[in-house]
Amino acid sequence: MSTPLLETRGVWQRFGGLVANSDVSISVGRGEIVGLIGPNGAGKSTLFNLIAGVLPPTQGSIWFDGEDVTALPAAERCVRGVARTFQVVKSFETMTVIDNVIVGALVRNTVMRVARRKAHEVLDFCGLAGRANVLASDLVPSEKRRLEVARALATEPKLLLLDECLTGLTPLEAQTGVELVRKVRDTGVTILMVEHVMEIVMPLVDRAIVLDLGKVLVEGKPNDVVRDPKVITAYLGDRHAVGA
């Protein structure tokens, strides 16, 4: 088997007396879409921050593309191919849509003309070509989610971390988002995504990893995960137990 693109090995994260992640060891294979799910407070966002390099783990290591990147800051991991979106959209509101994406493109392309061309390509890919010259503040919520994806893709990542990119969307908008995620994977980008809308995420992902109280509760194929009694008790609730 090939080396996983991403591994966390025995990762712990403590904030004083609070343990946010406890001995978390996961792997994400090249070309996979993996869902990271769990109840609020399960440690998903903390784990995302550790993988992205926002925080150093208290204990354990993070490996990306065969290298130990535990000590590398977020900017250096981005250069190596880790990109992310944010649960709370972080667009540059007073800049145009195209300029937002150019910020991402400059990671790989330091010549502005080349970065602008790359940004236009990514906006077209994400369905935002017609909004290139409007201010980011003028976008509707679903467009802002796509702008986050576009800016991340402009960095030309190997791994894309999607933090609730489908949350708060209408059914039609969510379906458009699902199609975009699949298109991204079809380009060869590996995806690890946090999502709460189970009806959307489970048909989309190849594997699901469930966190609870900072630990990996279970992982596996989506159909197996949603039928696991531990997952039903900790996260899904009785309505899923009936159909299990």
Helices and strands as residue ranges (DSSP letters): E 6-15, E 18-28, E 33-37, H 44-52, E 59-64, E 67-68, H 74-80, E 82-84, H 97-105, H 112-125, G 129-131, G 136-138, H 141-153, E 159-163, H 171-186, E 190-194, H 198-204, E 207-212, E 215-220, H 222-225, H 229-231, I 232-236, H 238-243
